[in-house]
């Protein structure tokens, strides 16, 4: 199982495989894919400030349609307990997205250098 970081969700929704590594794109296309609800919150803010054109609902619909992506349904309490262990970043979005992957037992597909360095489940 693989979780998508926010930028990967945007790139996948825009169908830009060239933005991914070959291994990352293959995992996206062949594995069970989950999305943290925190990604939707970050997408909402990115749309609000004009950084992306599509909103979270449209992106989620596209990801669900083309890749079978589902929102992670881990209980919030489990995610927050995992959040407490992740002290290498103060970015609440990154920390919660990593916590969701950790609680859900999956890897996190990300290009974020900090997450790749410090989060053991991060892959690119």
C-alpha positions in Angstrom: 0.0 0.0 0.0 1.2 3.5 -0.8 0.1 6.9 0.4 0.5 10.0 -1.8 2.0 13.3 -0.6 0.2 16.4 -1.7 2.4 17.2 -4.7 2.2 13.6 -5.9 -1.6 13.7 -5.7 -1.6 16.9 -7.8 0.8 15.4 -10.4 -1.1 12.1 -10.6 -4.4 14.0 -11.0 -2.8 16.0 -13.8 -1.4 12.7 -15.3 2.2 13.8 -15.4 4.2 10.6 -15.1 7.3 12.4 -16.1 7.3 14.1 -12.7 7.7 10.8 -10.9 10.5 8.3 -10.8 9.9 5.1 -12.8 9.6 3.1 -9.6 7.2 5.7 -8.0 4.9 5.8 -11.0 4.8 2.0 -11.2 3.9 1.8 -7.5 1.2 4.4 -8.0 -0.3 2.4 -10.9 -0.1 -1.1 -9.5 -0.5 -0.8 -5.7 -3.4 0.0 -3.4 -3.3 3.8 -3.0 -4.5 5.8 -0.1 -4.8 9.5 0.6 -4.7 11.2 4.0 -7.6 13.6 4.6 -4.9 16.1 5.5 -3.9 16.1 1.8 -7.4 17.4 1.0 -7.0 20.1 3.6 -3.7 21.2 2.0 -5.2 21.1 -1.5 -8.0 23.3 -0.2 -5.5 25.9 1.0 -3.4 25.7 -2.2 -6.6 26.3 -4.3 -7.6 29.2 -2.0 -4.2 31.0 -2.5 -4.3 30.3 -6.3 -1.4 27.8 -6.4 -3.6 25.1 -8.0 -6.6 25.4 -10.3 -8.6 22.3 -9.3 -10.0 21.9 -5.8 -9.7 18.9 -3.5 -13.0 17.4 -4.5 -12.0 17.4 -8.2 -8.6 16.0 -7.5 -9.9 13.3 -5.3 -12.5 12.3 -7.9 -9.8 12.1 -10.6 -7.5 10.1 -8.4 -10.4 7.7 -7.5 -11.4 7.3 -11.1 -8.0 6.8 -12.6 -6.0 5.1 -9.8 -8.6 3.7 -7.4 -7.4 6.0 -4.6 -9.3 5.8 -1.4 -9.2 8.1 1.6 -7.5 6.5 4.6 -10.1 5.6 7.2 -7.7 5.0 10.1 -9.2 6.3 13.4 -8.0 9.9 14.1 -6.7 8.8 17.5 -4.3 6.3 15.8 -3.0 9.0 13.5 -2.5 11.5 16.3 -0.6 9.0 18.3 1.7 8.4 15.3 2.0 12.2 14.8 3.5 12.5 18.3 6.5 10.3 17.3 7.4 12.3 14.2 9.5 15.2 15.5 11.7 16.0 12.5 9.4 18.6 11.0 7.1 21.3 12.3 5.1 21.4 9.1 1.7 20.2 10.3 0.7 19.0 6.8 3.8 16.9 6.3 3.7 15.6 9.9 0.1 14.5 9.6 0.5 13.0 6.2 3.4 10.9 7.4 1.5 10.0 10.6 -1.4 8.8 8.4 0.9 6.6 6.3 2.6 5.2 9.5 -0.7 4.5 11.2 -2.1 2.9 8.0 0.9 0.7 7.5 1.9 2.0 4.1 4.8 3.8 2.4 4.6 7.5 1.5 5.3 8.5 -2.1 7.0 11.9 -2.0 9.8 13.9 -3.6 10.2 16.0 -0.4 13.9 15.7 0.5 13.3 16.1 4.3 10.7 13.4 4.4 12.9 11.1 2.3 15.8 11.7 4.7 13.9 11.3 8.0 10.7 9.4 7.4 11.7 5.7 7.1 8.5 4.9 5.0 9.1 7.6 2.5 9.9 6.5 -1.1 10.5 8.2 -4.3 
